[in-house]
Amino acid sequence: MDIYRIVFSPIRVNTYVIADQTGECAVIDCGCYSPAESEVLSELIEKNKLKPVLLLNTHCHPDHVFGNNFMLTRYNLLTLCGSEEERIRKSAVNLSVILGLTMEKPPEPRAWLEDGQTITFGGTELTALHVPGHSPGSYAFWCQKEKVVFTGDALFKGSIGRSDLPGGNHQTLLDSIRTKLLVLPPETVVYPGHEDKTTIGDEIKNNPYLSEP
C-alpha cells in the first residue's frame, strides 16, 4: 500500500490518499479548503496515475469535510461516514464560522458505516471501527494486512482528541481508544487526523492520557 499525506487548511488537517497495486485509491478526510488546495490533491492523484473510487470520513467536523464538495464535483464520490455524524455534518457550516472560516454545506453521504464493517477498494480491505468520544460517529479505518490504522481525531501521538465539542465525551473517548485501538497489534502504525504518525505500542507505553482511570 502507498500512503500519501497532505496537510490542508488553516486547521492543518491530514488528508490521506491510500492506493494499492491496482491503481485504485481511497481518500480519507478530504480537507482541501481552497481551489488551490484542491488542485494539489488532484495533481498528486494524476501524477501517480491513481483512480479515486472511495471517499471516507473519520468524522464530519469542518476541517475533515472541507473538500467533500470537491470530491463530488471532480470524482463523483460521496463519502461513507457514521450515521451519528449527521447532526455534525449539518452544523459544519455554522461551526466553521465560529472557527473564523467559511465553507459550503457538505453533500449528503453515500451510505452509513457500521462498526466492524469491511470496506474494499482495489485489492485492499479496511475495517471500520467505531470510536466515539471526540464526536459521536467517529470511525477509525484499520488495514490488518498492512498493519496501519487511520484514527481521525480519536488518537494522536502522545495525545487524544478533544471532547468539548457537541457530542463529545472524554470517558467515552478513553473507552473507545482502549477497546478498539489499543487492542490492535502494537506494531500497527497510527495515521492520525493531525500531526505525525505513531504506533499503537508507542501510545500504550508513552501516551499520558491513556494512564487515566
N, C-alpha and C positions, 0 to 999 in steps of 0.2 A: 504494500500500500504506500502510495505517495501522499504526504500530508503537507499542504501549503497553508501557512498562516499569514493573514494580512490584518493589520491593525487599522480600524476605521473610526471616524467621527471624533468630535471633541471629547467624548467619553472613553475613547481608546478601547473599543471592544475588539476581541479576537474573532475574526471570521475565518472559518476553516473550509478549505476545499480538499476533499479526500477522494482519491482516484485509485483504480486498480489497473491491472494489465489489459482490461477490455477497453480502456479509454473512457468508460462512463465514470461520472463523478457525482458526489453529493456535496451540497453547500450547507454548512451548519452555521446558523446565526448570521445571516447576511446583514451586516451593519453599515453598508455604504450610505453615507449621509448626503453626499453631493453628487452631481453628474460626473465630476472628475473622478471621484472615488469609484463610482460605478464602472467607469472606463478602465480603471486599474484592475478591477476584478475581471472584466471581460478580456482584457489583454492577457492576463495570466491564463485564463481558460483557453484562449485561442493559441497562445504561444505553445502551450503544452498539448494542443490538439485534443482537448477534452470535450466530452459531451455531458452537460449537466442534465441529470434525469431525476434528481431528488433534492428537495429543499426541506430542511429540518430546523425546528426552533427548540432550543432547550427551554425557553420561556419567552414571554411576549412583552417584557419591558422595552421601552422605546429603542434603546441602543441596540437591541438584538433583532429588531424588526425594521429598522430604518430602510433596508434595501429590499423588503419583500415586494413592494410595488415594482421595483426594477426587475426582479426575478420573474414576475408575471409578464411584464411587458416584453422583456428581451428573450426569455427562455420558456415562456408559457408554463411556469411552475408555480403552484400554490403549496403552502407549507403543510407539514404534519406537525401537530403540537398537542399538548394536553388540553382536554376539554375544560379543565378548571381554569385555564388561562383566558377564556373568552371575555370575561369581565376586564381582565388586564389589557387584552388587545383593544377592546372598545374604548378604554380610557387612555390609550397610549398617547393620543394627540394632546390631551389635557396635561398629562404628566410631563410630556416634552416641553410644554410651555413653562411649567414650574422649574424645569431644568435650564430655562433660557434658550431653548431650541424650538424649531418648528418641524413639522412633518405632515404628510398626508396620512389619512386613516389607512392602516394596513388592510390588505384584502382578506376576505374570509379564508380560513384554512380549507385545504382539500379534504382532510379527514382528521379524526382524533386519534391520538396514541393511546395504547393500553399498556399497563405495567407488564413487562416480560415479553412484549410483542417483538417478533423478529421482522426486521426491515432489510430488504435486499436491494442491491443495485449491482450491475455487472456480475462479478463473481464474489461479491462481498456480502457478509451478513453482519448486521448490527442488532444488538438487543437494547430495547428501550427500558430504562429503569426509572421509575417514578421516585423523585427525590424532593418532595415538598419541604417548605420551610422558608426558603428565600422568597418564593411565590408559590401559590397553591398547586399549580400544574407544572412545576419544574421537572424536566427529564434530563437524564444523562444517557449517552449513547456509547455502548460498550462493544468493542470488537474483540471477541475472545481469541480468534486466530492470530491477530496482530498484537494482542496484549496492550490495547490502548483504550482509554475512555475519555469522552468529551463531557465535562461536568457542568458546563454553563457557569452560573454564579453560585453553585452549591459549595464546591470545594476549590480552594486556591492553594498555591504554595505557601505554607505557613499560616493560612488563614481560612476563614469560611465566609459565606455570603452574608450580607446584611439581612436583617429580618424585621426592620422597622417600616417597611413599605406595606401598603394594603395587602392583606392576605398572607403576610409573613409571620413566622413563629419560630423563635430561637430554639426551643426544645424540640419542636418538630424537625427542624433542620438538623440538629445534632443526631436525633434518632435516625433520620434518613441516611445521613452520611455513614453512621455506624452499621446499619443493617443492609444497605445497598451498595456502598462503595468500599468500605474498609474490608469487606469480605472477599473482594476481588484479589487475585494473586498479587503479592507485594511488588512484583516487578512490573506490574501494569503501569504504563505511562499515562499521566493525567494531563489532558489538554483543557485548561480552564477558560472561562469566558473573558478573563482579563489577565494580564501579566504572563509570567513564564510557566513552562511545563514543570512537572514534578513527577513523583511516583507514589503509588499507594503506600509502599513500605516506608518511604521518607516521611510521609504525613503521619503514619502511625507512630513513628519514633519522635518526630520533631514538632508537630503542629500543636501549639499550646492550647488551642480551643478544644481539642479532642481529649484533653485530660479532665475536662469539666464532667461533673456527675451526669 
